[in-house]
Amino acid sequence: MNQETEYTDIEMLECNSRSSVQYLGGDKSISSHYTNRLGRNIKLNRGDKVSVSYSFINERGCGIPDAIEINGIQTGDEELSIPYTDVENFGIQPDNAREKTDTTEYSRVTLKDYKFFPRDDEINVPINYYCNTNGEGYYFLPRRYLPEQPRMLYPTADDEKDKVLEFQKNIAYQLWTGDDSIANGRCYYERGKGGDEYSMCLADMIFFYDTTEGKDGYFKPRTDGGKFAILVKDKMVQNFQYNAESTTFWTHLKTDPALQKYHLYQEVLNLKLPKGYNSPENIADRLTEQIQEERPLVELDIEDNGEPARAQIYSRLYSTKTYKPFNCAGFLTNQKKGFDDFMASSNTLQAQNYDGSYQYIGCNRPDLFFVGREFQSYTEHHFVNNAITKDPHGGPVLDTAINTSLLYTKDNLIKLSNIFKIQGLYPELFVGTPAVFGGTIDHPDATFENSRFLHINRYKETAGNIGNDLGYDNYEDKGSNRASMPFFFKYDKSNEDKFTSGDDFNDLSYGFATRYKNGDDYYIALRPDLIGGIQNYIFEFDGNITAGTRQIGWDWHFNAYGIVCCQLYSGYTDYMYDDEEGFILASKTFNTTDNQNRYQRGVNLAPLVTQTYLGCNNGAVIYNEDGHFAFTQLHTAENVGQQYNAGDDNNPSSATYNPIVSSAGANAYKINKQLNFWSWTPEMKPYGSPSGVEALGVVSGGLKTSEIWVDAPLTDPAWMTITETDGIPNFGKIKYDKLNNAIVPYSIIDSQTGIILNLNQGITEDTINDSLLGILGFSWEQINPDVIDSSNNYMARISTKNQNKLRYITTNSEIVSTETKDFVVNRYGAVQYTTQITIPIGYEGWVNGIVGNKTDSSGDREKTGQAFRGSAYTQFPVIVQQTNSINISGELLPRRMINPYYCIRSDLLLGGNNFIGGRDGNSILPIIDVVNKENGDGDYYFSGDSREITITNDMNISEITTQITNPDGKFSKIDNGSCVIYKIQRSKILDNTIIEQILQANQPKKSNKK
C-alpha cells in the first residue's frame, strides 16, 4: 500500500507598480518597468511551475466604448521640417501720430524651418490663408489709388449745417453709386478696352460696362467667390531708422508694388492629444479647441480731438490660432497723394502708408506666381534673338522658331520646365480667341495639350518707354497699352522630364526646347512653328521683330497673363451709403462749457482701419456618425445677411417695413449675390440701390419700332407723345434686384476667407500610418494625389468628387442636387420648386433713355429731345440657400487600437538576480504572459490564469522585476497602478505513514474475553 500522497503547494506574489522600488523611491516616470522586493528569500526548485494568475494593466480610458489609443511616442527617426514665414515687428507709433490700425514701424519677413519628429500624438501642418472674391474686403490689382478722400466742411453758423449735410450726401452718392474711373484711381488701358484682349486670360475676366469707357466697356477680374492665397511682402517700413537700407529704400525697390519681393504666407499649426485612451468625440473636441484657441485681446486707441485731447479705446481685436486680423489698405492709406509720392520715390508718410498697404495681397495662382519669379528676377532680361518678319496678309508666321538669349543649359531648361508643369494644372489658361490661340474657336492651334506660354513685350526696348522692364502695370499713360502679352509654343508632355540634344524638333528637350548655335555657345529655341505659328497680334503694336530688342520671359507685374492679384481692403469709407451715420469717435470734452457750441465732428475712424480678418472663424474636427473623423468649416462662411439699414423700421404695417432678419447669421451660399451696402470697395462701383433698381418703360402693349423720339424728359411717362404708328404702349415704373455688373452670374459665393491645410508637408508616406493623422483615418494617397489638375488644383471647389484627392485641404459650402429645385425663382423672389433649369427673367420692351442724340439710327433724320430705345432689363434670380460646410473626412476608419496586446515579461524566468539590463540598457526579459485588450473596463485591462512555465534550475529570489511591453518590445505607455500577481506552484509529497500510526494508536484494543 502506497503510504505517500502528492499535492501542489501554491504561493501568490503581488507585484504592483505603486509598491515598487522605483515608485517608492520617487521615480514615477515609467510604470511599465519596475522591481518589487519580496521581503524574504524564496527558493524555487527545478520542476516548480510559475505563471501569472492575474494581470491588471492601468491605461486610463481603455474601457470607454470605441476608445482610441494614443501611445504618445515618436513614430519615426527622420527629423522633418516645415518652412514658415516669421513676420518680425519693430517699434510702435505714438498715439498722436497714428494713421493706421497697426502701429508697427517696421516689419520684415524671415523664412524659418519648424523642425520636429513624427509622433502618434501630434499633428504639425503648414497652413495658408486665403480671401474669397465675394464682393467685399478687396479690390483687384493693379490699381493706382482709391477715390479722393471727401473734403470735410465745417459751417460757421447753424444755417449752414443743412448745406454741409447735403454736400456729404452727394459725396456718399459718388462713393457708392458713381462709376469707377481712371480719374478715381483705375489704371490706364484696362484689359480688353477697344478689343485689345491679348494680355488677359478670358477665364479670369468678366466683361464690365460703365459710362466711363463708352460703348466699348472693358474686362476686369471675376468676382465669383474664387480663392486668392495670401502673400506677404518682404519688408514694410513706417520708420526708416529700423531699415539698414533706409537711405535707398524707395529707389532700390522700383516704384511698382508688383516688383517687390513676396512670400507665400505660411504658419505651422500644432495639434496635440494626451496619451492613453479617449473617446472619438473627446478627441474631436480637443483638436477643435486648439484650432479655435483664443489669443490675447488687443485694444486699439487713438487720441481724440478734444480740448484737451484724450486717448480713447475705439475697438478690440479678437483672434485665434486660425482667424486673425491682417494689415490691409484703408481709405486714407491709398489716396492719390500717397500714390504720387510713392511713384516719385518721395520719403513721405503718405508714400510709406501707400507702400505698407501692399504688405499682404491675394493671388489666384500662387504656385505659378512664385515658380515664374524663381526662373527670372525682374532685373534679368531675356530677348528674342532672331529677326522675325510679320506675315504681310495678317496671318501667322508659320515657319519660324523663336530663338532666345537663354543658354541651352540644364539649369535653364529645368527652371522653365517647372513653370510649364505648373501651367499644366490650369487648363483654363489655354482658352481664348483665335487671335491669340490661332485656328478657330472650336479648333484652336494652341491648346492645353500641345502648348505652353511665356510673356513678351509689345514694343522694343527703345519704343516702349517703360525702361527695361518686361511688362508694365499702366500706372502712367504711355500713349497706349504697355502690358506684356503671352506667346504660345509647342509642348510635348511625354518629354517633360527628358533632356535631349535639342537637335531634333520631334524630340523636344524637356518637352519644349530645341537649340541653336550662336558663336561658340548653344541657346534655347522655342517652337511656335510646330503649333500654328507666331500669331499676328505679336506684331500688331511694333511691327517686325528686330533681333535683341523685344523682351521675353516671365513678367512680374500684376496685369501679366495668367496671374490675378488683389489688395486686401478694410471695407470702410468716410461715408455710409445714405450718410445717415458715420464712424466717429466723439471727443470726451465735446460738451464742456467753453466748446459746447462748436461744430465738432470728432475723430473719423474709417480711414484709420487698416486691418481685416482672415482665416476660419469656426474651424473644427468632428467625428461623423459613419465613424470617420473629418475637418470642417475651414472657411468663414457667407451668411444670409441683411441690408445696411436693417431695423430702421420695425413696424410690420409700414410701407417701409425693414426689420432685422432673424436668420441673418445663418451660414448660406449665394447665387447672384446681392450686396448689403455696408462693406465698400471700388471694385463693385457703381453699387446701384439697396432697395432695387428703378426701370422706366413699357409695362403693357408694345413698340413697333426699335427707336422712338420724344421731346419731353423721360422722368415722367405722362409727358411723352407717342403716335399709334409707333405702337400703343402703356408706360410705368418697376423696381427689380439688379445683379452688380462685377459679379459673375450664377457663380456660387459661399465663403469670405479661410485656411488651407497642407497635410502632406507635415508627414511622409513611411510615417503617416503610425502618426496621429493616420490614426484618425487619413491616408497618404488622399492628401498626396498622383494627379493635380483643374478638378483639384488651388482654385477648385471642394465637392464629394474630389474631397479624397486634395493636396490643398480646405472647405466650402455643401451643395446637394435636391437644392436645385430652389433655384427657380420668379421676379418677386418666390421659389417655384420645379425641375427647370434656372434662367434670368427679362423685362421685354423696357427702354433706356439716351440723352443728346441728334439723329435716328439711320442717320438721315435730325431729331431733338431724347431717344427712347427699345431694350430689355435682365433680372437674375437671387438665391440664398442656408447650408452646412462640406467635410474633409479621413477615407479610412480610425485606428482604435495601435497594439492588440501587452507582453508581461519577468525575470522569474531568468533566475531572479541573474538579470542584467533594464530600461537603461537594451535587454528585455522573457515573456511570461500575454494580456489581450478585449477585456477593458474602466481604466484597466484584465487577464486570468496564464500558461504555466516549469523552472529548470534551482534559484533563490528576493525581488521580481516586471516589464510590460508592446509587441515590438518597447515599454508600454501605461499609468501607475498596474499589477501582476504571480503564482508559484510546487509539487510536494505528503507522508501518510505518520498519520496511519496515529490513527492506529487511537483505535481501541480488542478484548480476549470469551
Buried (B, 14 or more C-beta within 10 A) or exposed (E): EEEEEEEEEEEEBBBBBBEBEBBEEEEBEBBBBBBBEBEEEBEBEEEBBBBBBBBBBBBBBBBBEEBBBBBBBBBBEEEBBBBBBEBEBBEEBEBEEBBBBBBBBBBBBEEEEBEBBBBBBBBBBBBBBBBBBBBBBBBBBBBBBBBBBBEEBEEEEEEEEEEBBEBBBBBBBBBBBBEBBBEBBBBBBBBBBBEBBBBBBBBBBBEBEBEBBEEEBBBBBBBBBBBBBBBBBBBBBBBBEBBEEBEEBBEEBBBBBBBBEBBBBBBBBBBBBEBBBBBBEBBBBBBBEBBBEEEEEBEBBBBBBBBEBBEBEBBEBBBBBBBBBBBBBBBBBBBBBBBBBBBEBBBBBBBBBBBBBBBBBBBBBBBBBBBBBEBBEBEEBBBBBBEBEBBEEEEBBEEBBBBBBBBBEEEBBEBBBBBBBBBBBBBBBBBBBBBBBBBEEEEBBBBBEBBBBBBBBBBBBEBBEBEEBBBBBBBBEBEBBBBBBBBBBBBBBEBBEEEBEBEEBEBBBBBBBBBBEEEEEBBBBBBBBBBBBBBBBBBBBBEEBBEEBBBBBBBBBBBBBBBBBBBBBBBBBBBBBBBEEBBBBBBBBBEEEEEEEEEBBBBBBBBBBBBBBBBBBBBBBBBBEEBBBBBBBBBBBBBBBBBBBBEBEEEEEEEEEBBEBEEBEBBBBBBBBBBBBBBBBBBBBBBBBBEBBEBBBBBEEEBEEEBBBBEEEBEEBEEBEBEEEBBBBEBEEBEBBBBBBBBBEBBBBBBBBBBBBBBBBBBBEEBBBBBBBBBBBBBBEBBBBEEBBEBBBBBBBBEEEBBBBBBBBBBBBBBEEEBBBBBBBEBEEEEEEEEEEBEBBEBEBBBBBEEEBEEBEEEEEEBEBBBBBBBEBEBBBBBBBEBEBBBBBBBBEBBBBBBEBBBBBBBBBBBBEEBEEBBEEEEBBBBBBBBEBEBBEEBBBBBEEBEEBEBEEEBEBEBBBBBBBBEEEEBBBBBBBBBBBBBBBBEEEEEBEEEEEEEEEEEEEEEEEE
